[in-house]
């Protein structure tokens, strides 16, 4: 199985998490590359059996939370038939942003297997947990 991580990052936290996820999956036997939404390798995306979409939680502290640059996520190439897992980095309260990210992936035709929030001040632990969960949901499918 090959995988790609496609992400958007504002302050660098989501980029750091994305590259760490790609490295963690590669170390565990799933060759994975990571690309920002503005530099996607379309051949790698075409070859990938698993797509991981990542962004950050944007919006006000208690209301209006959504995936950052959601418009870019919705404008990605079609993911019809691609197994997909989503993640968001966040600082305080993610609200329903993860559901909105999953909905955006579903809107691209992806088969969303799940998602996870990763707190930005606990990236290392969150990434390790996410990699474990990705491997669990992809093995069970």
NUPAVEX-404067 format. One record per residue: residue number from 1; residue in one letter; x, y, z of N, C-alpha, C, O in turn. Coordinates in steps of 0.02 Angstrom, whole numbers, plus 50000, padded with zeros to 5 digits. Example, Ala and Ser with C-alpha at 12.3 -4.5 7.8 and 13.67 -1.06 7.14 Angstrom:
+-----+--------+-------+-------+-------+-------+-------+-------+-------+-------+-------+-------+-------+-------+
| num | residu |   n_x |   n_y |   n_z |  ca_x |  ca_y |  ca_z |   c_x |   c_y |   c_z |   o_x |   o_y |   o_z |
+-----+--------+-------+-------+-------+-------+-------+-------+-------+-------+-------+-------+-------+-------+
|   1 |      a | 50660 | 49716 | 50390 | 50615 | 49775 | 50390 | 50660 | 49835 | 50390 | 50712 | 49834 | 50423 |
|   2 |      s | 50642 | 49888 | 50354 | 50684 | 49947 | 50357 | 50645 | 50002 | 50394 | 50670 | 50057 | 50402 |
+-----+--------+-------+-------+-------+-------+-------+-------+-------+-------+-------+-------+-------+-------+
//
This chain:
+-----+--------+-------+-------+-------+-------+-------+-------+-------+-------+-------+-------+-------+-------+
| num | residu |   n_x |   n_y |   n_z |  ca_x |  ca_y |  ca_z |   c_x |   c_y |   c_z |   o_x |   o_y |   o_z |
+-----+--------+-------+-------+-------+-------+-------+-------+-------+-------+-------+-------+-------+-------+
|   1 |      x | 50043 | 49941 | 50000 | 50000 | 50000 | 50000 | 50044 | 50062 | 50000 | 50094 | 50065 | 50036 |
|   2 |      x | 50027 | 50111 | 49959 | 50060 | 50176 | 49958 | 50011 | 50228 | 49983 | 49950 | 50221 | 49974 |
|   3 |      x | 50038 | 50280 | 50014 | 49995 | 50333 | 50041 | 50024 | 50401 | 50026 | 50084 | 50409 | 50015 |
|   4 |      x | 49980 | 50451 | 50026 | 50001 | 50521 | 50022 | 49966 | 50559 | 50078 | 49910 | 50544 | 50097 |
|   5 |      x | 50001 | 50609 | 50103 | 49973 | 50657 | 50149 | 49969 | 50723 | 50112 | 50019 | 50748 | 50087 |
|   6 |      x | 49909 | 50751 | 50108 | 49898 | 50816 | 50076 | 49875 | 50862 | 50132 | 49827 | 50847 | 50168 |
|   7 |      x | 49908 | 50919 | 50139 | 49894 | 50962 | 50196 | 49896 | 51036 | 50177 | 49925 | 51055 | 50126 |
|   8 |      x | 49865 | 51075 | 50220 | 49872 | 51147 | 50218 | 49893 | 51169 | 50287 | 49868 | 51143 | 50337 |
|   9 |      x | 49940 | 51216 | 50290 | 49967 | 51237 | 50354 | 49974 | 51313 | 50355 | 49993 | 51342 | 50304 |
|  10 |      x | 49960 | 51344 | 50410 | 49967 | 51416 | 50417 | 50030 | 51434 | 50456 | 50070 | 51475 | 50433 |
|  11 |      x | 50038 | 51405 | 50515 | 50095 | 51423 | 50558 | 50151 | 51371 | 50557 | 50203 | 51382 | 50587 |
|  12 |      x | 50140 | 51316 | 50524 | 50191 | 51264 | 50520 | 50176 | 51202 | 50562 | 50208 | 51151 | 50552 |
|  13 |      x | 50128 | 51206 | 50607 | 50112 | 51148 | 50649 | 50083 | 51090 | 50608 | 50102 | 51033 | 50618 |
|  14 |      x | 50038 | 51106 | 50563 | 50008 | 51053 | 50522 | 50059 | 51024 | 50474 | 50058 | 50964 | 50460 |
|  15 |      x | 50103 | 51066 | 50447 | 50156 | 51041 | 50403 | 50202 | 50994 | 50442 | 50219 | 50940 | 50417 |
|  16 |      x | 50221 | 51014 | 50502 | 50265 | 50972 | 50543 | 50231 | 50905 | 50557 | 50262 | 50852 | 50551 |
|  17 |      x | 50167 | 50908 | 50575 | 50129 | 50846 | 50588 | 50125 | 50803 | 50525 | 50132 | 50742 | 50529 |
|  18 |      x | 50112 | 50834 | 50468 | 50104 | 50797 | 50405 | 50167 | 50760 | 50386 | 50165 | 50701 | 50367 |
|  19 |      x | 50224 | 50794 | 50390 | 50287 | 50761 | 50373 | 50304 | 50706 | 50423 | 50332 | 50654 | 50405 |
|  20 |      x | 50286 | 50716 | 50486 | 50298 | 50665 | 50537 | 50252 | 50605 | 50526 | 50273 | 50548 | 50536 |
|  21 |      x | 50190 | 50617 | 50505 | 50144 | 50562 | 50489 | 50172 | 50522 | 50430 | 50172 | 50460 | 50432 |
|  22 |      x | 50195 | 50556 | 50379 | 50223 | 50522 | 50321 | 50284 | 50480 | 50341 | 50291 | 50423 | 50319 |
|  23 |      x | 50327 | 50508 | 50383 | 50386 | 50471 | 50405 | 50366 | 50412 | 50449 | 50394 | 50357 | 50442 |
|  24 |      x | 50317 | 50422 | 50493 | 50295 | 50368 | 50537 | 50264 | 50310 | 50499 | 50277 | 50252 | 50515 |
|  25 |      x | 50223 | 50325 | 50449 | 50193 | 50272 | 50409 | 50246 | 50237 | 50367 | 50245 | 50175 | 50361 |
|  26 |      x | 50293 | 50275 | 50339 | 50347 | 50245 | 50299 | 50388 | 50197 | 50342 | 50407 | 50143 | 50320 |
|  27 |      x | 50403 | 50219 | 50403 | 50443 | 50176 | 50449 | 50405 | 50112 | 50466 | 50436 | 50061 | 50482 |
|  28 |      x | 50340 | 50114 | 50463 | 50299 | 50056 | 50480 | 50279 | 50015 | 50419 | 50235 | 49972 | 50423 |
|  29 |      x | 50311 | 50029 | 50362 | 50300 | 49988 | 50303 | 50251 | 50013 | 50252 | 50234 | 49978 | 50205 |
|  30 |      x | 50226 | 50075 | 50261 | 50180 | 50104 | 50212 | 50215 | 50164 | 50180 | 50216 | 50218 | 50210 |
|  31 |      x | 50245 | 50156 | 50121 | 50279 | 50211 | 50089 | 50232 | 50271 | 50081 | 50179 | 50266 | 50050 |
|  32 |      x | 50252 | 50328 | 50110 | 50207 | 50386 | 50113 | 50246 | 50449 | 50097 | 50302 | 50458 | 50122 |
|  33 |      x | 50217 | 50492 | 50057 | 50246 | 50558 | 50043 | 50195 | 50611 | 50063 | 50135 | 50598 | 50064 |
|  34 |      x | 50220 | 50671 | 50079 | 50176 | 50725 | 50101 | 50185 | 50785 | 50055 | 50241 | 50801 | 50033 |
|  35 |      x | 50129 | 50818 | 50040 | 50129 | 50876 | 49996 | 50081 | 50929 | 50022 | 50026 | 50913 | 50044 |
|  36 |      x | 50101 | 50993 | 50019 | 50052 | 51046 | 50033 | 50000 | 51047 | 49976 | 50013 | 51023 | 49921 |
|  37 |      x | 49943 | 51075 | 49990 | 49889 | 51077 | 49940 | 49910 | 51115 | 49877 | 49881 | 51104 | 49824 |
|  38 |      x | 49960 | 51158 | 49883 | 49982 | 51197 | 49825 | 50037 | 51163 | 49784 | 50057 | 51189 | 49733 |
|  39 |      x | 50061 | 51104 | 49806 | 50115 | 51070 | 49771 | 50103 | 50994 | 49767 | 50150 | 50955 | 49776 |
|  40 |      x | 50043 | 50975 | 49752 | 50026 | 50904 | 49749 | 50061 | 50869 | 49692 | 50064 | 50895 | 49636 |
|  41 |      x | 50088 | 50811 | 49705 | 50115 | 50768 | 49653 | 50057 | 50724 | 49630 | 50038 | 50676 | 49664 |
|  42 |      x | 50029 | 50741 | 49572 | 49968 | 50707 | 49550 | 49980 | 50634 | 49532 | 49934 | 50593 | 49539 |
|  43 |      x | 50040 | 50617 | 49511 | 50055 | 50546 | 49498 | 50056 | 50507 | 49563 | 50029 | 50452 | 49567 |
|  44 |      x | 50086 | 50536 | 49615 | 50087 | 50503 | 49681 | 50016 | 50495 | 49707 | 49998 | 50444 | 49736 |
|  45 |      x | 49975 | 50546 | 49698 | 49905 | 50543 | 49720 | 49868 | 50488 | 49681 | 49829 | 50451 | 49710 |
|  46 |      x | 49879 | 50484 | 49617 | 49847 | 50433 | 49576 | 49866 | 50363 | 49598 | 49825 | 50317 | 49599 |
|  47 |      x | 49930 | 50354 | 49616 | 49954 | 50288 | 49636 | 49936 | 50269 | 49708 | 49937 | 50210 | 49725 |
|  48 |      x | 49918 | 50318 | 49748 | 49905 | 50306 | 49819 | 49841 | 50266 | 49830 | 49789 | 50279 | 49798 |
|  49 |      x | 49845 | 50219 | 49875 | 49786 | 50181 | 49895 | 49754 | 50212 | 49957 | 49697 | 50197 | 49974 |
|  50 |      x | 49792 | 50256 | 49991 | 49768 | 50290 | 50050 | 49787 | 50363 | 50046 | 49844 | 50380 | 50030 |
|  51 |      x | 49739 | 50407 | 50059 | 49750 | 50479 | 50059 | 49735 | 50505 | 50129 | 49683 | 50491 | 50158 |
|  52 |      x | 49782 | 50543 | 50156 | 49772 | 50576 | 50221 | 49768 | 50650 | 50208 | 49813 | 50680 | 50178 |
|  53 |      x | 49714 | 50681 | 50231 | 49704 | 50752 | 50223 | 49711 | 50787 | 50290 | 49682 | 50766 | 50339 |
|  54 |      x | 49751 | 50840 | 50291 | 49762 | 50876 | 50353 | 49756 | 50951 | 50345 | 49772 | 50979 | 50292 |
|  55 |      x | 49734 | 50983 | 50398 | 49730 | 51056 | 50401 | 49730 | 51076 | 50475 | 49745 | 51034 | 50519 |
|  56 |      x | 49715 | 51137 | 50489 | 49712 | 51161 | 50558 | 49642 | 51188 | 50571 | 49603 | 51200 | 50525 |
|  57 |      x | 49625 | 51196 | 50635 | 49560 | 51222 | 50653 | 49565 | 51298 | 50653 | 49607 | 51328 | 50686 |
|  58 |      x | 49521 | 51328 | 50615 | 49517 | 51401 | 50608 | 49450 | 51423 | 50638 | 49403 | 51384 | 50643 |
|  59 |      x | 49445 | 51486 | 50656 | 49382 | 51513 | 50681 | 49390 | 51541 | 50751 | 49445 | 51542 | 50779 |
|  60 |      x | 49335 | 51563 | 50778 | 49335 | 51591 | 50845 | 49342 | 51537 | 50897 | 49331 | 51478 | 50883 |
|  61 |      x | 49361 | 51556 | 50957 | 49376 | 51508 | 51010 | 49318 | 51462 | 51025 | 49328 | 51402 | 51033 |
|  62 |      x | 49257 | 51489 | 51029 | 49200 | 51448 | 51049 | 49148 | 51436 | 50996 | 49104 | 51394 | 51005 |
|  63 |      x | 49152 | 51472 | 50940 | 49102 | 51463 | 50886 | 49136 | 51470 | 50818 | 49188 | 51501 | 50812 |
|  64 |      x | 49105 | 51441 | 50769 | 49128 | 51450 | 50700 | 49191 | 51412 | 50681 | 49223 | 51429 | 50632 |
|  65 |      x | 49209 | 51361 | 50719 | 49269 | 51323 | 50703 | 49259 | 51284 | 50638 | 49205 | 51257 | 50625 |
|  66 |      x | 49311 | 51283 | 50597 | 49310 | 51248 | 50533 | 49382 | 51231 | 50514 | 49429 | 51260 | 50542 |
|  67 |      x | 49390 | 51186 | 50467 | 49458 | 51172 | 50443 | 49486 | 51235 | 50408 | 49450 | 51267 | 50370 |
|  68 |      x | 49548 | 51251 | 50421 | 49580 | 51308 | 50389 | 49583 | 51298 | 50314 | 49595 | 51242 | 50290 |
|  69 |      x | 49572 | 51352 | 50278 | 49573 | 51351 | 50205 | 49530 | 51294 | 50176 | 49552 | 51258 | 50131 |
|  70 |      x | 49471 | 51288 | 50203 | 49426 | 51235 | 50181 | 49413 | 51237 | 50106 | 49402 | 51185 | 50075 |
|  71 |      x | 49414 | 51297 | 50078 | 49403 | 51304 | 50006 | 49457 | 51267 | 49966 | 49442 | 51238 | 49914 |
|  72 |      x | 49519 | 51268 | 49990 | 49572 | 51231 | 49955 | 49561 | 51156 | 49960 | 49574 | 51119 | 49913 |
|  73 |      x | 49537 | 51134 | 50017 | 49524 | 51062 | 50026 | 49468 | 51041 | 49978 | 49473 | 50990 | 49944 |
|  74 |      x | 49416 | 51081 | 49975 | 49359 | 51064 | 49931 | 49378 | 51067 | 49857 | 49344 | 51037 | 49816 |
|  75 |      x | 49431 | 51104 | 49840 | 49452 | 51111 | 49771 | 49505 | 51059 | 49750 | 49530 | 51062 | 49694 |
|  76 |      x | 49521 | 51013 | 49794 | 49569 | 50961 | 49777 | 49541 | 50917 | 49722 | 49481 | 50916 | 49710 |
|  77 |      x | 49585 | 50880 | 49688 | 49560 | 50834 | 49637 | 49513 | 50782 | 49668 | 49515 | 50768 | 49727 |
|  78 |      x | 49470 | 50755 | 49626 | 49423 | 50704 | 49650 | 49460 | 50646 | 49682 | 49513 | 50625 | 49658 |
|  79 |      x | 49433 | 50621 | 49736 | 49462 | 50564 | 49772 | 49416 | 50503 | 49768 | 49414 | 50462 | 49814 |
|  80 |      x | 49380 | 50498 | 49714 | 49331 | 50444 | 49706 | 49364 | 50376 | 49717 | 49413 | 50359 | 49684 |
|  81 |      x | 49336 | 50340 | 49764 | 49361 | 50272 | 49778 | 49423 | 50270 | 49821 | 49447 | 50215 | 49837 |
|  82 |      x | 49451 | 50327 | 49840 | 49512 | 50328 | 49881 | 49493 | 50322 | 49955 | 49451 | 50359 | 49980 |
|  83 |      x | 49526 | 50274 | 49989 | 49517 | 50271 | 50062 | 49554 | 50330 | 50091 | 49611 | 50344 | 50072 |
|  84 |      x | 49521 | 50365 | 50137 | 49547 | 50428 | 50162 | 49538 | 50433 | 50237 | 49488 | 50410 | 50265 |
|  85 |      x | 49588 | 50462 | 50269 | 49584 | 50478 | 50340 | 49601 | 50552 | 50346 | 49645 | 50577 | 50311 |
|  86 |      x | 49566 | 50587 | 50390 | 49577 | 50659 | 50397 | 49604 | 50675 | 50466 | 49595 | 50637 | 50514 |
|  87 |      x | 49639 | 50732 | 50471 | 49661 | 50756 | 50536 | 49663 | 50832 | 50537 | 49670 | 50864 | 50485 |
|  88 |      x | 49657 | 50860 | 50596 | 49663 | 50932 | 50606 | 49706 | 50944 | 50667 | 49701 | 50910 | 50717 |
|  89 |      x | 49749 | 50995 | 50662 | 49785 | 51018 | 50721 | 49744 | 51075 | 50750 | 49709 | 51111 | 50715 |
|  90 |      x | 49748 | 51082 | 50816 | 49708 | 51134 | 50849 | 49743 | 51158 | 50912 | 49789 | 51126 | 50938 |
|  91 |      x | 49719 | 51216 | 50937 | 49749 | 51245 | 50998 | 49702 | 51238 | 51058 | 49722 | 51214 | 51110 |
|  92 |      x | 49639 | 51260 | 51050 | 49595 | 51264 | 51109 | 49534 | 51220 | 51102 | 49528 | 51168 | 51136 |
|  93 |      x | 49487 | 51239 | 51060 | 49425 | 51202 | 51053 | 49411 | 51191 | 50979 | 49399 | 51239 | 50943 |
|  94 |      x | 49412 | 51128 | 50957 | 49402 | 51115 | 50885 | 49329 | 51117 | 50863 | 49316 | 51116 | 50803 |
|  95 |      x | 49282 | 51118 | 50910 | 49212 | 51118 | 50891 | 49196 | 51059 | 50846 | 49217 | 51003 | 50859 |
|  96 |      x | 49160 | 51072 | 50792 | 49140 | 51020 | 50745 | 49183 | 51020 | 50682 | 49163 | 50994 | 50630 |
|  97 |      x | 49242 | 51049 | 50687 | 49286 | 51056 | 50628 | 49305 | 50989 | 50597 | 49310 | 50984 | 50536 |
|  98 |      x | 49315 | 50937 | 50638 | 49334 | 50872 | 50611 | 49277 | 50843 | 50568 | 49291 | 50813 | 50516 |
|  99 |      x | 49216 | 50852 | 50589 | 49159 | 50830 | 50549 | 49156 | 50867 | 50483 | 49142 | 50837 | 50431 |
| 100 |      x | 49171 | 50932 | 50485 | 49171 | 50972 | 50423 | 49227 | 50949 | 50376 | 49218 | 50950 | 50315 |
| 101 |      x | 49283 | 50930 | 50404 | 49338 | 50905 | 50363 | 49319 | 50838 | 50331 | 49332 | 50826 | 50272 |
| 102 |      x | 49289 | 50794 | 50370 | 49265 | 50730 | 50343 | 49214 | 50740 | 50288 | 49215 | 50706 | 50237 |
| 103 |      x | 49168 | 50788 | 50299 | 49117 | 50803 | 50249 | 49149 | 50828 | 50184 | 49127 | 50810 | 50129 |
| 104 |      x | 49201 | 50869 | 50190 | 49235 | 50895 | 50130 | 49267 | 50837 | 50091 | 49264 | 50836 | 50030 |
| 105 |      x | 49299 | 50791 | 50127 | 49330 | 50733 | 50094 | 49276 | 50690 | 50061 | 49286 | 50666 | 50005 |
| 106 |      x | 49221 | 50679 | 50094 | 49166 | 50641 | 50065 | 49140 | 50676 | 50003 | 49122 | 50643 | 49954 |
| 107 |      x | 49138 | 50742 | 50004 | 49116 | 50780 | 49946 | 49161 | 50771 | 49886 | 49140 | 50782 | 49829 |
| 108 |      x | 49223 | 50753 | 49898 | 49270 | 50739 | 49843 | 49265 | 50667 | 49819 | 49301 | 50647 | 49773 |
| 109 |      x | 49221 | 50628 | 49850 | 49211 | 50559 | 49830 | 49251 | 50509 | 49870 | 49250 | 50449 | 49855 |
| 110 |      x | 49286 | 50532 | 49922 | 49328 | 50488 | 49962 | 49286 | 50443 | 50007 | 49230 | 50460 | 50026 |
| 111 |      x | 49314 | 50385 | 50022 | 49286 | 50340 | 50072 | 49322 | 50356 | 50137 | 49377 | 50332 | 50149 |
| 112 |      x | 49291 | 50397 | 50180 | 49323 | 50420 | 50241 | 49320 | 50365 | 50294 | 49266 | 50343 | 50314 |
| 113 |      x | 49379 | 50343 | 50315 | 49384 | 50289 | 50365 | 49385 | 50315 | 50436 | 49376 | 50277 | 50483 |
| 114 |      x | 49397 | 50379 | 50444 | 49399 | 50408 | 50511 | 49440 | 50472 | 50511 | 49464 | 50495 | 50459 |
| 115 |      x | 49448 | 50499 | 50571 | 49486 | 50560 | 50578 | 49508 | 50570 | 50650 | 49485 | 50536 | 50695 |
| 116 |      x | 49553 | 50618 | 50658 | 49579 | 50631 | 50725 | 49600 | 50703 | 50732 | 49623 | 50735 | 50684 |
| 117 |      x | 49591 | 50729 | 50791 | 49615 | 50795 | 50810 | 49683 | 50787 | 50843 | 49693 | 50741 | 50883 |
| 118 |      x | 49729 | 50831 | 50827 | 49795 | 50829 | 50858 | 49809 | 50898 | 50888 | 49812 | 50948 | 50853 |
| 119 |      x | 49815 | 50898 | 50953 | 49828 | 50961 | 50988 | 49898 | 50986 | 50971 | 49946 | 50948 | 50975 |
| 120 |      x | 49904 | 51050 | 50953 | 49968 | 51075 | 50927 | 50024 | 51077 | 50979 | 50082 | 51077 | 50960 |
| 121 |      x | 50007 | 51077 | 51043 | 50060 | 51076 | 51093 | 50079 | 51005 | 51114 | 50119 | 50994 | 51159 |
| 122 |      x | 50048 | 50956 | 51080 | 50064 | 50885 | 51092 | 50069 | 50848 | 51025 | 50044 | 50793 | 51017 |
| 123 |      x | 50104 | 50880 | 50977 | 50108 | 50852 | 50910 | 50139 | 50783 | 50908 | 50113 | 50738 | 50876 |
| 124 |      x | 50195 | 50774 | 50944 | 50230 | 50710 | 50940 | 50185 | 50652 | 50963 | 50181 | 50601 | 50929 |
| 125 |      x | 50152 | 50661 | 51020 | 50107 | 50609 | 51045 | 50047 | 50600 | 50998 | 50027 | 50543 | 50985 |
| 126 |      x | 50020 | 50655 | 50974 | 49962 | 50651 | 50930 | 49978 | 50617 | 50864 | 49939 | 50577 | 50839 |
| 127 |      x | 50037 | 50632 | 50836 | 50058 | 50600 | 50774 | 50068 | 50525 | 50784 | 50045 | 50485 | 50743 |
| 128 |      x | 50101 | 50506 | 50838 | 50112 | 50434 | 50851 | 50046 | 50397 | 50858 | 50037 | 50343 | 50830 |
| 129 |      x | 49998 | 50427 | 50894 | 49932 | 50397 | 50902 | 49896 | 50393 | 50834 | 49864 | 50343 | 50818 |
| 130 |      x | 49901 | 50446 | 50795 | 49868 | 50448 | 50730 | 49895 | 50394 | 50684 | 49857 | 50359 | 50651 |
| 131 |      x | 49961 | 50387 | 50682 | 49991 | 50335 | 50639 | 49965 | 50266 | 50660 | 49948 | 50225 | 50617 |
| 132 |      x | 49963 | 50253 | 50725 | 49936 | 50189 | 50749 | 49864 | 50179 | 50726 | 49846 | 50125 | 50702 |
| 133 |      x | 49824 | 50231 | 50731 | 49753 | 50225 | 50712 | 49745 | 50216 | 50637 | 49702 | 50178 | 50615 |
| 134 |      x | 49786 | 50251 | 50598 | 49782 | 50243 | 50526 | 49797 | 50171 | 50507 | 49762 | 50141 | 50466 |
| 135 |      x | 49848 | 50143 | 50537 | 49866 | 50073 | 50523 | 49810 | 50026 | 50544 | 49797 | 49976 | 50509 |
| 136 |      x | 49778 | 50040 | 50600 | 49722 | 49997 | 50623 | 49664 | 49999 | 50574 | 49637 | 49947 | 50557 |
| 137 |      x | 49643 | 50059 | 50552 | 49584 | 50063 | 50509 | 49598 | 50039 | 50439 | 49552 | 50017 | 50404 |
| 138 |      x | 49660 | 50043 | 50417 | 49674 | 50019 | 50349 | 49684 | 49944 | 50347 | 49672 | 49913 | 50295 |
| 139 |      x | 49706 | 49915 | 50401 | 49714 | 49842 | 50404 | 49646 | 49808 | 50409 | 49634 | 49755 | 50380 |
| 140 |      x | 49601 | 49840 | 50446 | 49535 | 49810 | 50456 | 49490 | 49815 | 50395 | 49439 | 49781 | 50391 |
| 141 |      x | 49508 | 49857 | 50347 | 49464 | 49868 | 50289 | 49480 | 49817 | 50235 | 49448 | 49818 | 50182 |
+-----+--------+-------+-------+-------+-------+-------+-------+-------+-------+-------+-------+-------+-------+
//
